[in-house]
Amino acid sequence: MYSVLREGIPLVHKRRAVMLPILSGAVRGMQLLHEKNLVHGDIKPDNILVNFNIEGQVVSVKLGDFGLSRFLMDGMKTPNGNQYFGFAPEDDLTVKYDIFSFGVVLFAALVFMQTEVMVTTITLESLKNMVLDGDSVSFRHWLTRYLVDQDRYYIELVVQCLQLNPDDRPSKPSHS
């Protein structure tokens, strides 16, 4: 997925046609892991692997790099690896940790679909500060302004996935 974000796709409708199947595939991959009581621990664009056919259509999506994955156990703490994309605020490694990381990936993908601009460290730092601030009204307003052309469903999904309290995040993101 990172190469798609880096190399770009020229038209908004084409970007959306490519990114939505990628995101849906990532959700399905997370669901499979979580059903097997596994937490990936490092959900980020570099670890979402995509195969395209000759026409540029998404053929398959897989999660990769399982170096930080763990079986779910009580009291398991987060790994120290995913500092750029998976900065979930809690220390406990649970399904909700992956959900938070997916929310950041979804945010990056939505920005790319709208503007064809890769999300920068500065943008992610702003996102992190908004989440850690815990002001969901300001956060929703900031996202809505930043993602002005996006479907409200996706904005709400980002908000739900990036809740400060893991108990307030969905157990699994739904995909359409």
KASULCOR-V937460 format. One record per residue. N is the residue number from 1. RES is the residue in one letter. PHI is phi in whole degrees, 0 to 359 (* if undefined). D_LAST is the distance of its C-alpha to the last C-alpha in Angstrom with 1 decimal. Layout:
n=N res=RES phi=PHI d_last=D_LAST
n=N res=RES phi=PHI d_last=D_LAST
This chain:
n=1 res=M phi=* d_last=18.7
n=2 res=Y phi=300 d_last=21.8
n=3 res=S phi=295 d_last=23.5
n=4 res=V phi=296 d_last=20.7
n=5 res=L phi=295 d_last=21.1
n=6 res=R phi=286 d_last=24.8
n=7 res=E phi=278 d_last=25.5
n=8 res=G phi=84 d_last=23.2
n=9 res=I phi=223 d_last=21.8
n=10 res=P phi=295 d_last=23.7
n=11 res=L phi=248 d_last=21.5
n=12 res=V phi=305 d_last=18.6
n=13 res=H phi=295 d_last=16.6
n=14 res=K phi=289 d_last=17.4
n=15 res=R phi=300 d_last=16.4
n=16 res=R phi=295 d_last=12.9
n=17 res=A phi=295 d_last=12.7
n=18 res=V phi=272 d_last=14.0
n=19 res=M phi=289 d_last=12.5
n=20 res=L phi=297 d_last=8.7
n=21 res=P phi=295 d_last=9.4
n=22 res=I phi=295 d_last=11.8
n=23 res=L phi=296 d_last=9.8
n=24 res=S phi=298 d_last=7.4
n=25 res=G phi=295 d_last=10.8
n=26 res=A phi=296 d_last=12.4
n=27 res=V phi=297 d_last=10.3
n=28 res=R phi=299 d_last=11.2
n=29 res=G phi=297 d_last=14.7
n=30 res=M phi=297 d_last=15.1
n=31 res=Q phi=300 d_last=14.2
n=32 res=L phi=298 d_last=16.8
n=33 res=L phi=299 d_last=19.3
n=34 res=H phi=294 d_last=19.0
n=35 res=E phi=296 d_last=19.4
n=36 res=K phi=266 d_last=22.6
n=37 res=N phi=61 d_last=23.7
n=38 res=L phi=247 d_last=23.4
n=39 res=V phi=248 d_last=22.6
n=40 res=H phi=292 d_last=22.1
n=41 res=G phi=82 d_last=23.9
n=42 res=D phi=208 d_last=23.4
n=43 res=I phi=286 d_last=19.7
n=44 res=K phi=200 d_last=20.3
n=45 res=P phi=306 d_last=19.7
n=46 res=D phi=299 d_last=22.8
n=47 res=N phi=257 d_last=21.5
n=48 res=I phi=252 d_last=18.2
n=49 res=L phi=265 d_last=19.8
n=50 res=V phi=232 d_last=18.5
n=51 res=N phi=251 d_last=20.2
n=52 res=F phi=245 d_last=20.3
n=53 res=N phi=273 d_last=22.1
n=54 res=I phi=296 d_last=25.0
n=55 res=E phi=276 d_last=23.0
n=56 res=G phi=87 d_last=20.9
n=57 res=Q phi=272 d_last=17.6
n=58 res=V phi=291 d_last=15.8
n=59 res=V phi=260 d_last=17.2
n=60 res=S phi=209 d_last=16.5
n=61 res=V phi=228 d_last=15.6
n=62 res=K phi=222 d_last=17.7
n=63 res=L phi=271 d_last=18.9
n=64 res=G phi=232 d_last=22.6
n=65 res=D phi=57 d_last=25.6
n=66 res=F phi=262 d_last=26.0
n=67 res=G phi=297 d_last=29.3
n=68 res=L phi=256 d_last=28.2
n=69 res=S phi=290 d_last=26.2
n=70 res=R phi=213 d_last=27.8
n=71 res=F phi=289 d_last=27.8
n=72 res=L phi=291 d_last=27.1
n=73 res=M phi=216 d_last=30.5
n=74 res=D phi=301 d_last=31.8
n=75 res=G phi=81 d_last=33.3
n=76 res=M phi=287 d_last=31.7
n=77 res=K phi=261 d_last=31.8
n=78 res=T phi=290 d_last=29.6
n=79 res=P phi=285 d_last=30.7
n=80 res=N phi=262 d_last=32.3
n=81 res=G phi=271 d_last=30.3
n=82 res=N phi=268 d_last=27.2
n=83 res=Q phi=268 d_last=28.9
n=84 res=Y phi=272 d_last=27.1
n=85 res=F phi=261 d_last=23.3
n=86 res=G phi=257 d_last=23.3
n=87 res=F phi=267 d_last=25.7
n=88 res=A phi=303 d_last=24.5
n=89 res=P phi=288 d_last=27.4
n=90 res=E phi=273 d_last=28.2
n=91 res=D phi=266 d_last=30.5
n=92 res=D phi=281 d_last=29.1
n=93 res=L phi=272 d_last=26.8
n=94 res=T phi=223 d_last=24.1
n=95 res=V phi=305 d_last=20.4
n=96 res=K phi=296 d_last=20.1
n=97 res=Y phi=296 d_last=21.8
n=98 res=D phi=297 d_last=19.0
n=99 res=I phi=298 d_last=16.5
n=100 res=F phi=299 d_last=18.7
n=101 res=S phi=300 d_last=19.1
n=102 res=F phi=298 d_last=15.4
n=103 res=G phi=301 d_last=15.4
n=104 res=V phi=291 d_last=18.2
n=105 res=V phi=299 d_last=16.5
n=106 res=L phi=299 d_last=13.5
n=107 res=F phi=303 d_last=16.3
n=108 res=A phi=299 d_last=18.1
n=109 res=A phi=293 d_last=15.3
n=110 res=L phi=294 d_last=14.7
n=111 res=V phi=299 d_last=18.5
n=112 res=F phi=298 d_last=18.8
n=113 res=M phi=298 d_last=16.4
n=114 res=Q phi=278 d_last=18.4
n=115 res=T phi=239 d_last=21.9
n=116 res=E phi=57 d_last=22.1
n=117 res=V phi=252 d_last=24.0
n=118 res=M phi=289 d_last=23.7
n=119 res=V phi=292 d_last=23.5
n=120 res=T phi=263 d_last=27.1
n=121 res=T phi=300 d_last=28.7
n=122 res=I phi=297 d_last=29.9
n=123 res=T phi=297 d_last=26.5
n=124 res=L phi=294 d_last=25.3
n=125 res=E phi=295 d_last=28.6
n=126 res=S phi=298 d_last=27.9
n=127 res=L phi=300 d_last=24.5
n=128 res=K phi=300 d_last=26.2
n=129 res=N phi=297 d_last=29.0
n=130 res=M phi=297 d_last=26.7
n=131 res=V phi=295 d_last=25.0
n=132 res=L phi=292 d_last=28.4
n=133 res=D phi=293 d_last=29.9
n=134 res=G phi=78 d_last=27.7
n=135 res=D phi=267 d_last=27.7
n=136 res=S phi=293 d_last=24.1
n=137 res=V phi=292 d_last=25.2
n=138 res=S phi=297 d_last=26.5
n=139 res=F phi=300 d_last=23.6
n=140 res=R phi=299 d_last=21.1
n=141 res=H phi=298 d_last=23.6
n=142 res=W phi=299 d_last=24.0
n=143 res=L phi=297 d_last=20.3
n=144 res=T phi=299 d_last=20.0
n=145 res=R phi=291 d_last=23.1
n=146 res=Y phi=289 d_last=22.1
n=147 res=L phi=250 d_last=18.6
n=148 res=V phi=305 d_last=20.0
n=149 res=D phi=264 d_last=17.9
n=150 res=Q phi=272 d_last=14.4
n=151 res=D phi=298 d_last=11.9
n=152 res=R phi=302 d_last=13.1
n=153 res=Y phi=303 d_last=9.8
n=154 res=Y phi=289 d_last=10.0
n=155 res=I phi=299 d_last=13.7
n=156 res=E phi=296 d_last=13.5
n=157 res=L phi=296 d_last=11.4
n=158 res=V phi=300 d_last=14.2
n=159 res=V phi=301 d_last=16.8
n=160 res=Q phi=295 d_last=15.8
n=161 res=C phi=293 d_last=15.7
n=162 res=L phi=261 d_last=19.0
n=163 res=Q phi=296 d_last=21.0
n=164 res=L phi=298 d_last=24.5
n=165 res=N phi=275 d_last=25.0
n=166 res=P phi=303 d_last=23.0
n=167 res=D phi=294 d_last=23.1
n=168 res=D phi=271 d_last=21.1
n=169 res=R phi=277 d_last=18.1
n=170 res=P phi=294 d_last=15.3
n=171 res=S phi=287 d_last=16.2
n=172 res=K phi=208 d_last=13.0
n=173 res=P phi=288 d_last=10.1
n=174 res=S phi=271 d_last=6.8
n=175 res=H phi=230 d_last=3.8
n=176 res=S phi=253 d_last=0.0
